[in-house]
Amino acid sequence: MIISLNKQAENNFQPNTIKGSATILANSTQSALALSAVGLEVASIFPGEESKDIRFESRNEYDYAAIHLPDFNNLSSVPTFIEVYITREFLVILSDSSTLEKLETEFASCDGDGNSPAQMLSILFSYILKQDADLLEEIDNRIEALEEQSTLRKPEDHSVTIIALRKQLLALKRYFEALYDLLEELEDNKNNLFSKAQLQIFRVHKNKANRLLNTVLNLRDYLTQVREAFQNQLDISLNETMRFFTVITSIFLPLTLIVGWYGMNLRMPELAFGITYPIVIIVSIVFVILSLLYCKKKGWF
């Protein structure tokens, strides 16, 4: 049975009508009613910043999980917060209204005897991990597009995009590490709430979270290689510029020496021989032409 307090008035909800296993969906303002309906008295022991962490706890009568779902496309936004209370017969999920509506749609697709808390919890983790897999595929495509840009002779500056992707992947890495730890603790089954078959399902989700974490690590390495490719192209472009100026300097250095000679207050040869000055001009022009031809043959420009 799936009960959505999010879609009904609190005064119309009658806890004593719940028969058998049930999953209760409620927003934060209805948390006290939802918990009292399953006979749980909960006191928050993680105030402040610590309450914002992804974590799992096995308490006396139930298991508790807190899951934060950040918007990885806008890391400065407030993450979606989901609280989960698990007993042998009940699963209570607290979140905002829009998230609860999406989860109810996911739960509605479950038929047969799949209304146990373990089965509903499995659907919840499937919903969470499915969205992250799509995001990683999008990031992979963006990095691949950057790699193609890095092969250009003079690529544009994509440092801002690369930094943004690195921050996004770092946030994903921390998120999947925390989610993997949560699933690992859930699999320990300290309160003996789940059967071996149900634990096998959670093990599948844990392995998927681990694969997604490895994918994030591989994407970070891939992005690092792309960044190095951009840096190599910039270094090549800088080397070409330096080589060009080196060639120009080498060609005109002898001419600069001649200019220095003529700038001295000395008796120059052309004062005695009239053709000396034209000869110097012709020699200089020939030297420049031969130097340019030699550099062109060597492929220096």
C-alpha positions as CSV (number, residue, x, y, z in Angstrom):
1,M,0.0,0.0,0.0
2,I,1.2,3.5,-0.9
3,I,-0.2,6.4,1.1
4,S,0.6,9.9,0.0
5,L,-0.1,12.5,2.7
6,N,1.2,15.0,0.1
7,K,-2.1,14.6,-1.8
8,Q,-4.6,14.6,1.1
9,A,-5.5,16.8,4.0
10,E,-4.0,15.8,7.3
11,N,-7.4,15.6,9.0
12,N,-8.6,13.0,6.5
13,F,-5.7,10.6,7.3
14,Q,-6.6,7.8,9.6
15,P,-3.5,5.9,10.8
16,N,-5.5,3.0,12.2
17,T,-6.8,2.1,8.7
18,I,-3.3,1.0,7.6
19,K,-3.3,-2.8,7.1
20,G,-0.1,-4.7,6.4
21,S,3.0,-3.2,4.8
22,A,2.8,0.4,3.6
23,T,4.9,3.1,2.1
24,I,4.0,6.6,3.4
25,L,5.0,9.7,1.4
26,A,4.9,13.0,3.2
27,N,6.4,16.5,3.0
28,S,8.4,18.0,5.9
29,T,5.3,19.7,7.4
30,Q,3.6,16.3,7.7
31,S,6.6,14.4,9.2
32,A,5.2,14.2,12.7
33,L,1.9,12.8,11.5
34,A,3.6,10.3,9.2
35,L,6.0,9.0,11.9
36,S,3.2,8.8,14.5
37,A,1.2,6.7,12.1
38,V,3.8,4.0,12.1
39,G,4.5,4.3,15.8
40,L,7.9,6.1,15.7
41,E,9.1,8.8,18.0
42,V,12.1,10.5,16.5
43,A,14.3,13.2,18.0
44,S,16.8,14.9,15.8
45,I,20.4,14.4,17.1
46,F,22.2,15.9,14.1
47,P,21.6,19.6,14.1
48,G,23.5,22.1,12.0
49,E,25.8,21.3,9.2
50,E,26.2,17.6,10.1
51,S,22.5,17.1,9.4
52,K,23.1,17.9,5.7
53,D,25.4,14.9,5.1
54,I,24.3,11.7,3.3
55,R,24.2,9.1,6.1
56,F,22.7,5.9,7.4
57,E,21.9,5.0,11.0
58,S,20.5,1.8,12.6
59,R,18.5,2.9,15.6
60,N,16.6,0.8,18.2
61,E,13.4,0.3,16.3
62,Y,14.2,1.4,12.8
63,D,16.8,2.3,10.2
64,Y,17.2,5.9,9.1
65,A,18.7,7.3,5.9
66,A,19.3,10.9,4.9
67,I,20.0,11.5,1.2
68,H,20.8,14.9,-0.4
69,L,20.4,15.2,-4.1
70,P,22.3,18.2,-5.4
71,D,21.7,19.9,-8.7
72,F,25.0,19.2,-10.3
73,N,24.3,21.7,-13.1
74,N,23.9,24.4,-10.4
75,L,26.0,23.5,-7.4
76,S,25.1,26.7,-5.6
77,S,21.4,25.7,-5.5
78,V,19.8,24.1,-2.4
79,P,19.9,20.2,-2.8
80,T,16.8,18.1,-2.6
81,F,16.6,16.4,0.8
82,I,15.0,13.0,1.3
83,E,14.6,11.3,4.7
84,V,13.8,7.7,4.9
85,Y,12.5,5.7,8.0
86,I,12.5,1.9,7.6
87,T,10.8,-0.7,9.8
88,R,9.7,-4.2,9.1
89,E,6.3,-3.2,8.0
90,F,6.6,0.5,7.0
91,L,8.7,2.8,4.9
92,V,8.3,6.5,5.5
93,I,9.7,8.9,2.9
94,L,9.9,12.7,3.7
95,S,10.8,15.2,1.0
96,D,9.4,18.2,-0.9
97,S,6.2,17.9,-2.9
98,S,7.7,17.8,-6.4
99,T,10.1,14.9,-5.5
100,L,7.3,13.0,-3.8
101,E,5.2,13.2,-6.9
102,K,8.0,11.8,-9.0
103,L,8.6,9.0,-6.5
104,E,4.9,8.1,-6.4
105,T,4.9,7.7,-10.2
106,E,7.9,5.4,-9.9
107,F,6.2,3.3,-7.1
108,A,3.0,3.1,-9.1
109,S,4.9,1.0,-11.8
110,C,5.6,-1.7,-9.2
111,D,3.0,-4.5,-9.3
112,G,2.4,-7.8,-7.7
113,D,3.7,-8.3,-4.1
114,G,6.3,-5.5,-4.5
115,N,4.9,-3.3,-1.8
116,S,7.3,-4.3,0.9
117,P,9.5,-1.6,2.4
118,A,12.6,-3.2,0.9
119,Q,11.1,-3.3,-2.6
120,M,10.0,0.4,-2.3
121,L,13.4,1.3,-1.0
122,S,15.0,-0.5,-4.0
123,I,12.8,1.6,-6.4
124,L,13.9,4.7,-4.6
125,F,17.6,4.0,-5.1
126,S,16.9,3.0,-8.7
127,Y,15.3,6.4,-9.3
128,I,18.3,8.2,-7.7
129,L,21.0,6.3,-9.6
130,K,19.2,6.4,-13.0
131,Q,19.3,10.2,-13.0
132,D,23.0,10.3,-12.2
133,A,23.8,7.9,-15.0
134,D,22.2,10.2,-17.5
135,L,24.2,13.1,-16.1
136,L,27.5,11.3,-16.4
137,E,26.8,10.5,-20.1
138,E,26.2,14.2,-20.7
139,I,29.5,15.1,-19.1
140,D,31.3,12.5,-21.1
141,N,29.9,14.0,-24.4
142,R,31.0,17.5,-23.3
143,I,34.6,16.3,-22.6
144,E,34.7,14.5,-25.9
145,A,33.7,17.8,-27.6
146,L,36.5,19.5,-25.8
147,E,38.9,16.9,-26.9
148,E,38.0,17.6,-30.5
149,Q,38.6,21.3,-29.9
150,S,42.0,20.6,-28.4
151,T,43.2,19.1,-31.7
152,L,42.9,22.4,-33.5
153,R,46.1,24.3,-34.4
154,K,45.0,27.4,-32.4
155,P,42.2,26.3,-30.0
156,E,40.0,28.7,-28.1
157,D,40.5,29.2,-24.4
158,H,38.2,26.7,-22.6
159,S,39.7,27.0,-19.2
160,V,36.5,28.2,-17.6
161,T,34.6,25.2,-19.0
162,I,37.3,22.8,-17.8
163,I,37.3,24.3,-14.3
164,A,33.5,24.1,-14.1
165,L,33.6,20.4,-15.2
166,R,36.3,19.6,-12.7
167,K,34.1,21.1,-9.9
168,Q,31.1,19.2,-11.1
169,L,33.0,15.9,-11.2
170,L,34.5,16.6,-7.7
171,A,31.0,17.1,-6.3
172,L,29.8,13.9,-8.1
173,K,32.8,12.0,-6.6
174,R,32.0,13.0,-3.1
175,Y,28.3,12.3,-3.7
176,F,28.8,8.7,-4.9
177,E,31.3,8.0,-2.2
178,A,28.7,9.0,0.4
179,L,26.0,7.1,-1.4
180,Y,28.2,4.0,-1.6
181,D,28.9,4.1,2.1
182,L,25.2,4.5,2.8
183,L,24.3,1.4,0.8
184,E,27.1,-0.5,2.4
185,E,25.8,0.2,5.9
186,L,22.3,-0.6,4.7
187,E,23.5,-4.0,3.5
188,D,24.9,-4.7,6.9
189,N,21.3,-5.1,8.1
190,K,22.1,-4.5,11.8
191,N,18.4,-4.5,12.8
192,N,17.6,-7.6,10.7
193,L,14.9,-5.8,8.8
194,F,15.6,-7.5,5.4
195,S,15.9,-11.0,4.1
196,K,18.9,-12.3,2.2
197,A,17.1,-11.9,-1.1
198,Q,16.3,-8.3,-0.3
199,L,19.9,-7.6,0.7
200,Q,21.0,-9.0,-2.6
201,I,19.0,-6.2,-4.3
202,F,20.7,-3.6,-2.2
203,R,24.0,-5.2,-3.1
204,V,23.2,-4.6,-6.8
205,H,22.5,-0.9,-6.1
206,K,25.8,-0.7,-4.1
207,N,27.7,-2.2,-7.0
208,K,26.0,0.3,-9.4
209,A,27.0,3.2,-7.2
210,N,30.5,1.9,-7.2
211,R,30.5,1.7,-11.0
212,L,29.2,5.2,-11.2
213,L,32.0,6.3,-8.8
214,N,34.6,4.6,-11.0
215,T,33.1,6.3,-14.1
216,V,33.5,9.7,-12.4
217,L,37.1,8.9,-11.6
218,N,37.7,7.9,-15.2
219,L,36.0,11.1,-16.4
220,R,38.3,13.1,-14.2
221,D,41.3,11.4,-15.7
222,Y,39.9,12.0,-19.2
223,L,39.3,15.7,-18.4
224,T,42.9,16.0,-17.1
225,Q,44.2,14.5,-20.4
226,V,42.1,17.0,-22.4
227,R,43.4,19.9,-20.3
228,E,46.9,18.7,-20.9
229,A,46.2,18.5,-24.6
230,F,45.0,22.2,-24.6
231,Q,48.1,23.1,-22.7
232,N,50.3,21.3,-25.2
233,Q,48.6,23.2,-28.1
234,L,49.2,26.5,-26.3
235,D,52.9,25.5,-25.7
236,I,53.2,24.6,-29.4
237,S,51.7,27.9,-30.4
238,L,54.0,29.8,-28.1
239,N,57.0,27.9,-29.4
240,E,56.1,28.8,-33.0
241,T,55.8,32.4,-32.0
242,M,59.2,32.3,-30.3
243,R,60.7,30.5,-33.3
244,F,59.4,33.1,-35.7
245,F,60.9,36.0,-33.7
246,T,64.2,34.0,-33.3
247,V,64.4,33.7,-37.1
248,I,63.6,37.4,-37.6
249,T,66.3,38.3,-35.0
250,S,68.9,36.0,-36.6
251,I,68.2,37.5,-40.1
252,F,68.4,41.1,-39.1
253,L,71.2,40.8,-36.5
254,P,74.0,41.2,-39.1
255,L,72.1,44.1,-40.6
256,T,71.9,45.7,-37.2
257,L,75.7,45.3,-36.8
258,I,76.1,47.2,-40.1
259,V,73.8,49.9,-38.9
260,G,76.0,50.1,-35.8
261,W,79.1,50.5,-37.8
262,Y,77.6,53.3,-39.9
263,G,76.5,55.0,-36.7
264,M,80.1,55.4,-35.6
265,N,81.9,58.6,-36.2
266,L,84.7,56.9,-38.3
267,R,86.1,57.2,-41.8
268,M,83.9,54.7,-43.8
269,P,85.1,53.0,-47.1
270,E,82.5,54.6,-49.3
271,L,84.1,58.0,-48.7
272,A,87.0,56.8,-50.8
273,F,85.1,54.4,-53.2
274,G,81.7,55.5,-54.5
275,I,80.4,52.0,-55.2
276,T,81.0,50.6,-51.7
277,Y,77.7,51.8,-50.4
278,P,75.6,50.1,-53.2
279,I,77.7,47.0,-52.6
280,V,76.7,47.0,-48.9
281,I,73.0,47.4,-49.9
282,I,73.1,44.5,-52.4
283,V,75.0,42.2,-50.0
284,S,72.4,43.0,-47.3
285,I,69.5,42.2,-49.6
286,V,71.1,39.0,-50.8
287,F,71.8,37.9,-47.2
288,V,68.1,38.5,-46.2
289,I,66.8,36.6,-49.2
290,L,69.1,33.6,-48.7
291,S,68.3,33.5,-45.0
292,L,64.5,33.5,-45.7
293,L,64.9,30.7,-48.3
294,Y,67.0,28.7,-45.9
295,C,64.5,29.1,-43.0
296,K,61.6,28.3,-45.4
297,K,63.4,25.1,-46.5
298,K,63.8,24.0,-42.9
299,G,60.1,24.7,-42.2
300,W,60.8,27.2,-39.5
301,F,57.9,29.4,-40.7
